[in-house]
Every structure is written in C-alpha cells, then in structure tokens.
C-alpha cells in the first residue's frame, strides 16, 4: 500500500534504529521504577531497624563521683555520669551482674547479657551454649566505671570450645544500655570459654585489675590477670591458679579498697 500523504517514510535500517531506541527507553523507565521501589523499600527497612541500629542513649557529662560498696557484691557509682548514684549488683566471680540505673523516671535494670547490642547478639544466634560475662571496674583510672565484656561458648565435656565472639572493654561513662563510644580490645591468650570475671586492685593504684576465670580443659579452670595497656586490657598467658569444677575463688570487693556506702 502506498504511504498516505504526509506520512514519513523510513528505510529498513532507520526502522530498526527506531525500534532499538524505543526498547532502550522502556528499559531505562523500568530501571528507574525499580530503583525508586528499591530505595523506598530500603527506607522502610531502615526506618524499622533504626531503633535497633541507632546510636541509642548517650551518657551525661557529670564529673566522676566516688564509688562505694554497699556489701561484698554490690557497688554504688554514677555509671552514666548523670549526677546520680546507680547500683551495680552481683559483682562476684560469676560475672553475670547488672546495673540498676537511677533517674528521674525511676529505676532501670540492665544486665550484662543485654549489653552486647543488636549485631553482637545476631552473631551468636546460630551457636549453642553461648554465655555473656562481665565485670565493672575503673581499668584506666579516670574515676568512671568501665565494663569488661565477654561472650564465649561453654565447653562440652572436657575439651574447650574455642569460640569467643566478644572480648572488649567499654570505657566509662557508659550509656544506659551499657554501650560506650570508647572501646578497646581485651587481648586474650586463648579464645576458650570464660566462666567468670571480676576485678581487684591489689596494688591500690586506682586502676582495677581484671581477673578472668577461663576454661583450660579436662574440667579445669585457670585464673588469668589482665591490666590496662595500650588502649585496652592485656590478659597474661600465665595461669595464676587452677580450679576444679565449680570450686571457684571467692571475689572480695573489699580488695578494691572502696569505702563503705553511707547508710540511708
């Protein structure tokens, strides 16, 4: 059929070129729509996860307050630097203590098991027999309480399972979720299970020593000593003592030389 008046005629090559241009335009349009939808989806996901992944609470800027001992396993200290004394409970050799934060909105308990945060909890979700241990002490001597935190896998039988996902120190002041912007590594000689941790200050220099009770195989536990060094804590390879089964040493807060809290 002859072309109608005014209808533009194209050669075969030009027709093919036009078809390619139309196809490329459609592909670009689909890509833009896909990118827009993906961006919207990511925004929704990020919005949903932000409460978990955000920076969270921040500590105050109050000057360090004196730390005192209520009894042999309980301390009072201004952990989050808001000017009010909080309570650190169960500061014993088990290393499973908690902080009861005192604020205008009442009292908020936070255990060391909650201190790992979203990503560190996610890392251990597929592993069995994982346990969190922690100890509070002023390792760098600045007057604020710090947190030594471990997350490791318990033994099965007499052979240690070398799976320690967290071994870090969080320097105070700490936020109310026990997080800190200033952290350091606890340098360990072995990644074996940490049964417990506590603190001492045997030389009374104002910087706590970290006592770590760690699996050494054959149903035994060895005590290692860690000290502040190069932005973290270095735990010595030497084994200070050995313990069988649950015959653990008795952690005595009195060795920290804290004064007794005034009765109230």
BAFI-3210 file (N, C-alpha, C; in Angstrom, 3 decimals, decimal comma, padded with zeros to 6 digits):
// residues 264
n [1|2|3|4|5|6|7|8|9|10|11|12|13|14|15|16|17|18|19|20|21|22|23|24|25|26|27|28|29|30|31|32|33|34|35|36|37|38|39|40|41|42|43|44|45|46|47|48|49|50|51|52|53|54|55|56|57|58|59|60|61|62|63|64|65|66|67|68|69|70|71|72|73|74|75|76|77|78|79|80|81|82|83|84|85|86|87|88|89|90|91|92|93|94|95|96|97|98|99|100|101|102|103|104|105|106|107|108|109|110|111|112|113|114|115|116|117|118|119|120|121|122|123|124|125|126|127|128|129|130|131|132|133|134|135|136|137|138|139|140|141|142|143|144|145|146|147|148|149|150|151|152|153|154|155|156|157|158|159|160|161|162|163|164|165|166|167|168|169|170|171|172|173|174|175|176|177|178|179|180|181|182|183|184|185|186|187|188|189|190|191|192|193|194|195|196|197|198|199|200|201|202|203|204|205|206|207|208|209|210|211|212|213|214|215|216|217|218|219|220|221|222|223|224|225|226|227|228|229|230|231|232|233|234|235|236|237|238|239|240|241|242|243|244|245|246|247|248|249|250|251|252|253|254|255|256|257|258|259|260|261|262|263|264]
n.u [000,858|000,627|002,232|000,331|-000,562|001,777|002,806|005,699|008,424|010,520|013,641|014,629|016,785|016,540|014,098|014,738|016,607|014,925|013,230|015,095|015,732|013,262|013,030|015,245|014,462|012,217|013,498|015,130|013,157|011,970|014,164|014,450|012,031|012,355|014,599|013,537|011,529|013,128|014,671|012,643|011,837|014,169|014,233|011,993|012,780|015,098|013,926|012,398|014,368|015,865|015,453|016,814|019,359|020,295|022,091|021,369|020,983|022,857|025,605|025,831|027,569|028,596|030,964|033,253|031,994|032,374|033,019|031,390|030,976|028,192|027,764|029,452|029,129|027,959|027,980|027,942|027,758|028,166|027,296|026,421|027,072|025,237|024,962|023,717|023,769|024,104|023,290|025,330|024,941|025,569|028,363|030,297|032,316|031,039|030,425|028,033|026,544|024,500|023,272|021,489|020,029|019,556|017,226|015,323|013,059|012,607|013,794|015,998|016,808|019,630|021,139|024,336|024,068|022,357|023,951|025,334|024,258|022,635|024,005|026,020|024,506|023,220|025,316|025,782|023,526|023,152|024,648|025,210|025,015|026,194|027,434|027,265|029,577|030,610|032,430|032,691|034,763|037,209|039,319|041,123|041,639|040,322|038,246|035,651|033,413|034,223|033,399|034,200|033,698|032,603|031,793|031,259|031,655|030,362|031,908|031,808|031,875|035,222|036,822|037,874|035,920|036,881|035,630|035,141|033,295|033,043|035,208|035,898|036,555|034,624|034,812|034,056|032,260|029,347|026,576|023,000|022,341|024,567|026,491|029,284|031,143|033,806|035,889|037,872|040,106|040,090|042,814|043,394|045,004|043,920|041,008|039,124|036,285|034,903|034,391|033,883|034,303|035,929|036,932|039,871|042,052|044,838|047,269|046,546|046,527|044,548|043,693|041,857|042,425|041,773|040,300|040,161|038,385|038,942|038,318|040,430|040,510|039,951|038,067|038,945|039,571|041,310|042,808|043,396|045,168|044,421|045,458|045,216|046,389|047,834|045,438|043,576|042,904|045,290|045,543|047,338|049,261|050,103|049,059|047,433|046,128|044,630|041,453|039,055|036,110|033,250|034,546|035,281|037,223|036,685|035,311|036,268|035,082|036,173|038,893|039,172|039,362|037,297|035,362|032,906|029,462|027,454|024,876|021,407]
n.v [-001,191|002,199|004,918|007,203|010,649|012,937|011,146|009,989|008,346|005,537|003,963|000,479|000,178|002,493|002,026|-000,152|001,078|002,918|001,150|000,017|002,306|002,817|000,485|000,770|003,065|002,076|000,183|001,848|003,240|001,150|000,484|002,840|002,833|000,479|001,152|003,266|001,927|000,115|001,864|002,991|000,690|000,102|002,356|001,935|-000,424|000,484|002,407|000,780|-000,712|001,190|001,852|-000,310|-000,199|002,346|005,120|005,164|005,608|008,172|008,836|011,127|014,189|014,589|015,108|012,567|010,593|009,524|006,073|003,518|000,740|-001,236|-003,767|-006,944|-007,695|-005,622|-002,468|001,153|003,676|006,396|005,472|006,297|008,964|011,019|012,372|011,043|008,377|005,068|001,538|-001,243|-004,529|-007,836|-008,182|-010,405|-013,433|-014,780|-013,123|-012,175|-009,854|-006,869|-003,558|-001,150|001,559|004,783|007,302|010,275|009,157|006,906|003,607|001,661|-001,502|-003,132|-005,863|-007,570|-009,369|-008,111|-006,210|-006,656|-005,750|-005,215|-006,246|-007,896|-009,736|-010,896|-012,218|-014,458|-015,999|-018,418|-020,212|-022,617|-022,819|-020,394|-017,764|-014,773|-012,769|-010,386|-007,655|-004,947|-002,184|000,354|000,560|002,218|004,253|006,771|007,497|006,847|004,045|001,195|-001,362|-004,677|-007,029|-010,230|-012,776|-015,969|-019,481|-022,188|-025,108|-028,493|-031,422|-032,419|-030,992|-027,811|-025,382|-023,310|-020,506|-017,434|-014,702|-012,081|-009,923|-007,400|-004,103|-001,559|001,781|004,022|007,201|005,081|004,477|004,097|001,662|000,280|000,722|002,249|004,909|004,714|002,194|-000,751|-003,498|-006,625|-008,332|-011,615|-014,667|-017,033|-018,282|-019,636|-020,700|-018,318|-018,597|-016,823|-013,414|-010,857|-008,035|-006,539|-004,564|-004,837|-003,553|-001,018|001,261|002,686|001,782|-000,773|-004,314|-006,939|-009,953|-013,084|-016,012|-018,869|-021,545|-024,386|-026,907|-030,481|-030,343|-028,325|-024,980|-021,960|-019,140|-015,948|-012,833|-009,518|-006,296|-002,731|-001,573|000,012|001,184|-000,791|-003,916|-006,125|-009,504|-011,740|-014,629|-016,354|-018,643|-017,978|-019,421|-022,678|-024,296|-026,738|-028,039|-026,482|-025,171|-022,353|-019,318|-016,929|-013,884|-010,827|-007,789|-006,053|-005,984|-004,103|-001,767|000,052|002,504|002,078|002,434|005,178|004,705|004,822]
n.w [000,000|-000,834|000,823|002,867|002,303|003,538|005,373|006,886|005,393|006,069|005,852|005,963|007,710|009,255|010,505|012,131|013,837|015,145|016,537|018,312|019,838|021,097|022,632|024,356|025,759|027,132|028,748|030,314|031,675|033,167|034,758|036,260|037,665|039,134|040,692|042,183|043,618|045,043|046,596|048,153|049,535|051,008|052,604|054,201|055,523|056,848|058,466|060,117|061,419|062,676|065,472|066,561|065,466|065,775|067,327|069,959|073,568|075,272|077,495|080,319|081,247|083,729|086,334|087,594|090,287|093,693|094,256|096,006|098,317|098,899|099,915|099,911|097,260|095,892|094,410|094,457|092,119|089,815|086,994|084,430|084,358|085,093|087,391|089,462|091,791|090,755|090,987|091,146|090,818|092,131|091,824|091,562|091,334|089,290|087,187|086,055|086,423|087,003|086,250|087,991|086,939|088,152|087,833|086,919|085,945|087,400|088,247|086,302|085,361|083,900|082,506|082,152|080,115|078,366|077,300|074,959|072,549|069,296|066,892|067,925|069,338|067,198|065,899|067,467|067,310|065,990|067,351|069,908|073,501|074,275|076,345|078,286|080,010|082,446|083,947|086,184|086,582|087,317|084,990|083,606|085,351|085,451|087,044|086,307|086,064|084,150|081,700|081,365|078,924|077,925|075,538|075,004|074,134|075,890|077,361|076,136|077,636|078,338|076,644|075,608|073,826|071,439|070,979|071,034|070,780|071,628|073,235|074,870|076,195|077,574|077,987|080,624|080,968|080,870|078,666|079,166|078,095|078,507|076,611|074,875|073,406|073,439|073,186|073,761|073,010|074,708|075,158|074,731|075,655|074,898|073,186|074,695|076,713|078,961|082,232|084,317|085,571|087,403|089,461|090,886|092,987|093,809|094,149|094,803|093,097|091,919|089,486|088,212|088,297|086,032|086,649|085,256|084,824|083,200|080,882|080,865|079,917|080,417|082,459|084,101|085,374|084,825|086,378|085,122|084,837|083,987|082,756|082,275|079,163|076,446|075,267|075,744|077,389|078,525|078,928|080,797|079,771|081,706|084,224|087,065|089,086|089,520|089,192|090,071|088,629|089,988|091,970|092,576|092,995|095,657|095,078|096,370|097,118|098,893|098,484|096,556|097,827|098,198|099,856|102,433|101,676|102,805|105,138|104,322]
ca.u [000,000|001,464|002,082|-000,600|000,086|002,386|003,412|007,151|008,892|011,825|014,300|014,650|017,779|016,015|013,070|015,424|017,177|013,832|012,815|016,106|015,598|012,076|013,333|016,158|013,686|011,419|014,398|015,522|011,999|011,842|015,250|014,156|010,961|012,919|015,456|012,672|010,898|014,157|015,011|011,534|011,900|015,278|013,851|011,083|013,570|015,951|013,075|012,014|015,526|016,603|015,507|017,796|020,688|020,653|023,144|020,853|021,184|024,207|025,858|025,933|028,926|028,894|032,296|033,202|031,588|033,033|032,453|031,363|030,492|027,062|028,101|030,589|028,890|027,168|028,627|027,195|028,607|027,439|027,745|026,113|027,503|024,115|024,964|023,005|024,427|023,423|023,647|025,901|024,626|026,146|029,749|031,020|033,159|030,249|030,473|026,723|025,925|023,602|023,267|020,177|020,222|018,616|016,977|014,071|011,954|012,594|014,968|016,033|017,851|020,227|022,098|025,448|023,601|021,726|024,925|026,021|023,730|021,966|024,869|026,721|023,522|022,958|026,439|025,758|022,200|023,168|025,561|024,640|025,782|026,910|027,145|027,867|030,159|031,088|032,937|032,776|035,876|037,878|040,571|042,057|041,916|039,782|037,177|034,405|033,420|034,281|032,830|034,890|032,600|032,963|030,709|032,010|030,898|030,632|032,519|031,049|032,837|036,493|037,589|037,397|035,493|037,500|034,715|034,898|032,856|033,214|036,188|036,160|036,341|033,913|035,273|033,018|030,932|028,576|025,174|022,067|022,335|025,927|027,349|030,264|031,824|035,245|036,063|039,182|040,136|040,701|043,721|043,391|045,919|043,140|039,596|038,299|035,131|035,125|033,417|033,528|035,268|035,724|038,007|040,604|043,063|045,727|048,364|045,925|046,966|043,370|043,335|041,455|042,927|040,713|040,526|039,383|038,367|038,789|038,480|041,751|040,388|039,918|037,215|039,646|039,530|042,513|042,635|044,361|045,084|044,529|045,685|045,108|047,613|047,728|044,068|042,739|043,352|046,098|045,419|048,550|049,153|050,404|047,883|047,706|045,611|043,762|040,281|038,353|034,664|032,690|035,279|035,859|037,687|035,690|035,644|036,068|035,130|036,998|040,247|039,192|039,598|036,194|034,802|031,531|028,459|026,741|023,532|020,338]
ca.v [000,000|003,401|005,727|008,319|011,964|013,482|010,091|009,921|007,029|005,176|002,777|-000,643|000,452|003,502|001,381|-000,951|002,012|003,432|000,089|-000,082|003,461|002,612|-000,568|001,326|003,963|001,248|-000,418|002,895|003,513|000,056|000,578|003,929|002,390|-000,499|001,866|004,007|000,968|-000,418|002,914|003,080|-000,482|000,268|003,375|001,304|-001,341|001,283|003,013|-000,238|-001,174|002,287|001,744|-001,320|000,093|003,737|005,365|004,836|006,609|008,669|009,200|012,543|014,747|014,905|014,673|011,289|010,593|008,476|004,729|002,922|-000,636|-001,460|-005,029|-007,578|-007,892|-004,509|-001,157|002,329|004,562|007,113|004,756|007,040|010,365|011,957|013,014|010,230|007,097|003,857|000,363|-002,347|-005,693|-009,155|-008,066|-011,548|-014,131|-015,334|-012,195|-012,058|-008,788|-005,939|-002,190|-000,530|002,983|005,626|008,553|010,948|008,303|005,686|002,732|000,832|-002,530|-003,612|-006,921|-007,654|-010,123|-007,181|-005,203|-006,976|-004,974|-005,932|-007,004|-008,957|-010,783|-011,575|-013,089|-015,706|-016,587|-019,777|-021,029|-023,114|-022,755|-019,133|-017,085|-013,454|-012,476|-009,013|-007,162|-003,493|-001,650|001,510|-000,008|003,254|005,176|008,121|007,741|006,260|002,592|000,608|-002,704|-005,728|-007,860|-011,450|-013,602|-017,137|-020,731|-023,098|-026,375|-029,736|-032,425|-031,938|-030,257|-026,437|-024,951|-022,002|-019,666|-016,225|-013,695|-010,737|-009,731|-005,970|-003,247|-000,325|002,745|004,916|006,812|004,206|004,827|003,251|000,300|-000,185|000,955|003,325|005,284|004,472|000,782|-001,338|-004,963|-007,409|-009,236|-012,887|-015,670|-018,168|-017,964|-020,615|-020,194|-017,544|-018,956|-015,650|-012,320|-009,895|-007,032|-006,278|-003,511|-005,304|-002,610|000,245|002,372|003,326|001,122|-002,140|-005,461|-007,828|-011,357|-013,868|-017,438|-019,377|-022,984|-024,861|-028,302|-031,542|-029,942|-027,363|-023,560|-021,246|-017,709|-015,084|-011,440|-008,527|-004,907|-001,719|-001,446|000,415|001,387|-001,961|-004,714|-007,288|-010,589|-012,542|-016,056|-017,152|-019,090|-017,668|-020,510|-023,656|-024,683|-027,895|-027,964|-025,184|-024,720|-021,099|-018,417|-016,005|-012,499|-009,955|-006,382|-005,317|-005,827|-002,919|-000,631|001,010|002,830|001,615|003,462|005,673|004,138|005,798]
ca.w [000,000|-000,866|002,036|002,764|002,150|004,769|006,207|006,665|005,008|006,653|005,313|006,898|008,746|010,166|011,310|013,162|014,804|015,964|017,450|019,369|020,726|021,930|023,601|025,362|026,611|028,034|029,743|031,270|032,518|034,130|035,736|037,181|038,560|040,063|041,641|043,091|044,531|045,946|047,563|049,095|050,400|051,951|053,574|055,153|056,361|057,729|059,479|061,083|062,190|063,313|066,924|066,949|064,949|066,010|068,295|071,274|074,617|075,481|078,896|080,626|081,340|085,123|086,785|088,319|091,685|094,463|094,190|097,337|098,374|099,811|100,551|099,239|095,828|095,359|094,391|094,030|091,317|088,763|085,799|083,203|084,511|085,140|088,703|090,437|092,013|090,315|091,778|090,376|091,637|091,864|091,376|092,112|090,375|088,191|086,060|085,418|087,176|086,335|086,745|088,162|086,729|088,883|087,121|087,246|085,509|088,205|088,215|085,095|085,446|082,650|082,813|081,205|078,962|077,439|076,888|073,716|071,443|068,217|065,985|068,654|069,600|065,937|065,572|068,217|067,327|065,455|068,141|071,150|074,754|074,410|077,608|078,463|081,311|082,501|085,229|086,224|087,349|086,690|084,496|083,150|086,441|085,261|088,002|085,828|085,948|082,807|081,626|080,602|078,434|077,198|075,013|074,557|074,067|077,004|076,993|076,113|078,054|078,870|075,636|075,428|072,503|071,274|070,213|071,811|069,821|072,190|074,316|074,744|077,353|077,266|078,972|081,112|081,428|079,995|078,441|079,920|077,542|078,789|075,452|075,007|072,171|073,609|073,498|073,492|072,954|075,778|074,455|075,440|075,142|074,419|072,973|075,400|077,452|080,175|083,267|085,103|085,615|088,482|089,492|092,130|092,906|094,869|094,385|095,217|092,254|091,343|088,219|088,549|087,560|085,583|086,940|084,299|085,082|081,838|080,717|080,458|079,508|081,425|083,568|084,955|085,043|085,234|086,600|084,457|085,300|082,919|083,177|081,238|078,383|075,032|074,827|076,004|078,532|078,161|079,897|080,718|079,478|082,884|084,966|088,460|089,910|088,859|089,979|089,515|088,704|090,399|093,151|092,110|094,057|096,183|094,726|097,519|096,730|099,843|097,951|095,707|098,717|098,171|101,152|102,620|101,392|103,965|105,250|104,034]
c.u [000,884|001,223|001,105|000,156|000,610|003,014|004,867|007,550|010,285|012,375|014,268|015,629|017,272|014,925|013,696|016,003|016,096|013,335|013,793|015,979|014,405|012,348|014,241|015,420|012,843|012,283|014,836|014,377|011,822|012,928|014,983|013,068|011,477|013,772|014,627|012,028|011,909|014,528|013,910|011,542|013,005|014,944|012,923|011,846|014,422|015,131|012,658|013,152|016,212|016,592|016,524|019,212|021,150|021,703|022,690|021,144|022,642|024,401|025,901|027,382|029,281|030,281|032,188|032,819|032,251|032,270|032,493|030,751|029,353|027,259|029,168|030,363|028,128|027,926|027,602|028,160|027,721|027,894|027,562|026,376|026,345|024,003|024,209|023,683|023,534|023,928|024,137|025,789|025,385|027,540|030,560|031,769|032,383|030,209|029,154|025,909|024,995|023,753|021,825|020,400|019,130|018,466|015,655|012,860|011,914|013,888|014,884|017,144|018,327|021,283|023,232|025,054|022,928|022,730|025,535|025,523|023,281|022,914|025,583|025,763|023,245|024,068|026,349|024,451|022,188|024,068|024,910|025,594|026,643|026,493|027,901|028,386|030,686|031,572|033,102|033,938|036,488|039,254|041,584|042,284|041,367|038,617|035,829|034,541|033,399|033,668|033,715|033,853|033,130|031,686|031,375|031,162|031,345|031,177|031,488|032,023|034,104|037,289|037,038|036,954|035,942|036,640|034,327|034,573|033,052|034,247|036,656|035,920|035,674|034,209|034,160|033,328|030,185|027,159|024,282|021,830|023,705|026,837|028,307|030,857|033,322|035,430|037,492|039,083|040,687|041,526|043,908|044,406|045,204|041,696|038,645|037,230|035,545|034,012|032,952|034,626|034,918|036,932|038,634|041,451|044,077|046,869|047,859|046,426|045,782|042,955|043,076|042,193|041,738|041,118|039,598|039,513|037,984|039,048|039,903|041,720|040,394|039,116|037,837|039,426|040,782|042,192|043,769|044,125|045,311|044,691|045,572|046,444|047,263|046,282|043,143|043,233|044,110|046,016|046,606|048,279|049,388|049,117|048,171|047,277|044,792|042,623|039,581|036,853|034,180|033,379|036,037|036,345|036,561|036,128|035,304|036,197|035,982|038,413|040,347|039,424|038,529|035,727|033,378|030,571|027,789|025,335|022,493|019,023]
c.v [001,226|004,221|006,853|009,617|012,433|012,432|009,919|008,495|006,792|003,980|001,676|-000,395|001,463|002,914|000,578|-000,050|002,579|002,397|-000,072|001,071|003,303|001,563|-000,043|002,264|003,178|000,626|000,614|003,217|002,430|000,130|001,683|003,528|001,392|000,186|002,636|003,082|000,408|000,595|003,055|001,900|-000,377|001,299|002,803|000,390|-000,565|001,932|002,024|-000,685|-000,068|002,215|000,727|-000,916|001,497|003,875|005,097|005,918|006,992|009,010|010,706|012,991|015,168|014,379|013,363|011,486|009,419|007,167|004,135|001,527|-000,740|-002,747|-005,691|-007,813|-006,731|-003,196|-000,076|003,261|005,256|006,564|005,597|008,534|011,357|012,637|012,252|008,870|005,946|002,686|-000,748|-003,599|-006,934|-009,056|-009,189|-012,266|-014,693|-014,401|-012,040|-010,968|-007,916|-004,563|-001,735|000,984|003,753|006,945|009,157|010,102|006,979|004,915|001,786|-000,203|-002,967|-004,648|-006,927|-008,462|-009,247|-006,220|-005,463|-006,139|-005,847|-006,814|-008,137|-010,069|-011,588|-012,560|-014,434|-016,456|-018,032|-020,708|-021,420|-022,857|-021,507|-018,449|-015,772|-013,322|-011,047|-008,644|-005,658|-003,067|-000,486|001,056|001,054|004,348|006,574|008,432|007,194|004,734|002,168|-000,792|-003,593|-006,770|-009,039|-012,138|-014,806|-018,390|-021,691|-024,422|-027,493|-030,858|-031,773|-031,093|-028,846|-026,192|-023,508|-021,121|-018,469|-015,091|-012,278|-010,799|-008,286|-005,259|-001,962|000,670|003,731|006,379|005,999|004,742|003,835|001,889|-000,346|-000,108|002,101|003,635|005,013|003,036|000,341|-002,849|-005,536|-008,492|-010,506|-013,837|-016,857|-017,723|-018,926|-019,912|-019,459|-017,888|-017,724|-014,606|-011,413|-008,979|-006,974|-005,028|-003,778|-004,342|-001,205|001,441|003,078|002,755|-000,354|-003,165|-006,350|-009,269|-012,175|-015,350|-018,132|-020,880|-023,331|-026,345|-029,265|-031,146|-028,922|-025,937|-022,894|-019,769|-016,934|-013,638|-010,501|-007,120|-003,976|-001,557|-001,074|000,463|000,213|-002,658|-005,923|-008,310|-011,520|-013,999|-016,915|-017,462|-018,923|-018,805|-021,455|-024,027|-025,824|-027,700|-026,571|-024,638|-023,434|-020,251|-017,482|-014,579|-011,590|-008,500|-005,560|-005,094|-004,636|-001,650|000,443|001,275|002,295|002,761|003,898|005,087|005,224|005,080]
c.w [000,000|000,374|001,795|002,699|003,501|005,652|005,843|006,366|005,578|005,903|006,368|008,042|009,761|011,055|012,456|014,246|015,722|016,966|018,610|020,369|021,659|023,019|024,721|026,310|027,608|029,133|030,782|032,214|033,575|035,199|036,748|038,171|039,592|041,121|042,656|044,108|045,529|047,014|048,607|050,064|051,439|053,012|054,637|056,102|057,353|058,829|060,544|061,972|062,969|064,830|067,407|066,586|065,253|067,092|069,712|072,289|074,739|076,957|079,064|080,694|082,757|085,490|087,555|089,782|092,394|094,341|095,593|097,267|099,385|100,590|099,688|097,750|095,181|095,484|094,089|093,314|090,291|087,417|084,540|083,314|084,417|086,494|089,771|090,558|091,569|091,163|090,871|091,244|091,184|091,241|092,000|091,005|089,192|086,986|085,339|086,101|086,349|086,965|086,863|088,076|087,459|088,144|087,546|086,881|086,269|088,084|087,029|085,229|084,060|083,011|081,797|079,971|077,922|076,815|075,524|072,546|070,284|067,414|066,696|069,061|068,341|065,590|066,275|068,154|066,838|066,265|069,460|072,310|074,852|075,714|077,686|079,885|081,299|083,892|085,127|087,108|086,609|086,221|084,085|084,179|086,267|086,177|087,586|085,790|084,486|082,873|080,767|080,228|077,625|076,714|074,371|074,709|075,157|076,486|076,934|076,454|078,560|077,888|075,466|073,984|072,331|070,378|071,077|070,839|070,315|073,298|074,227|076,064|076,867|078,372|079,320|080,835|080,382|079,819|079,185|079,286|077,686|077,568|075,746|073,645|072,243|074,079|073,180|073,510|074,258|075,096|075,283|074,815|074,544|074,211|073,681|076,238|078,721|081,170|084,038|085,064|086,792|088,529|090,881|091,919|094,006|095,156|094,716|094,414|091,582|090,003|088,507|087,703|087,204|085,869|086,045|084,640|083,784|081,786|080,270|080,081|080,675|082,658|084,498|084,451|085,587|085,394|085,929|084,899|084,122|083,477|081,984|080,517|076,953|074,541|075,003|077,253|078,006|079,286|079,728|080,427|080,716|083,650|086,444|089,388|089,035|089,802|089,270|089,692|089,053|091,645|092,795|093,279|094,484|095,866|095,900|097,074|097,686|099,339|097,003|096,514|098,556|099,602|101,218|102,338|102,686|103,978|104,989|103,834]
res [x|x|x|x|x|x|x|x|x|x|x|x|x|x|x|x|x|x|x|x|x|x|x|x|x|x|x|x|x|x|x|x|x|x|x|x|x|x|x|x|x|x|x|x|x|x|x|x|x|x|x|x|x|x|x|x|x|x|x|x|x|x|x|x|x|x|x|x|x|x|x|x|x|x|x|x|x|x|x|x|x|x|x|x|x|x|x|x|x|x|x|x|x|x|x|x|x|x|x|x|x|x|x|x|x|x|x|x|x|x|x|x|x|x|x|x|x|x|x|x|x|x|x|x|x|x|x|x|x|x|x|x|x|x|x|x|x|x|x|x|x|x|x|x|x|x|x|x|x|x|x|x|x|x|x|x|x|x|x|x|x|x|x|x|x|x|x|x|x|x|x|x|x|x|x|x|x|x|x|x|x|x|x|x|x|x|x|x|x|x|x|x|x|x|x|x|x|x|x|x|x|x|x|x|x|x|x|x|x|x|x|x|x|x|x|x|x|x|x|x|x|x|x|x|x|x|x|x|x|x|x|x|x|x|x|x|x|x|x|x|x|x|x|x|x|x|x|x|x|x|x|x|x|x|x|x|x|x|x|x|x|x|x|x]
***
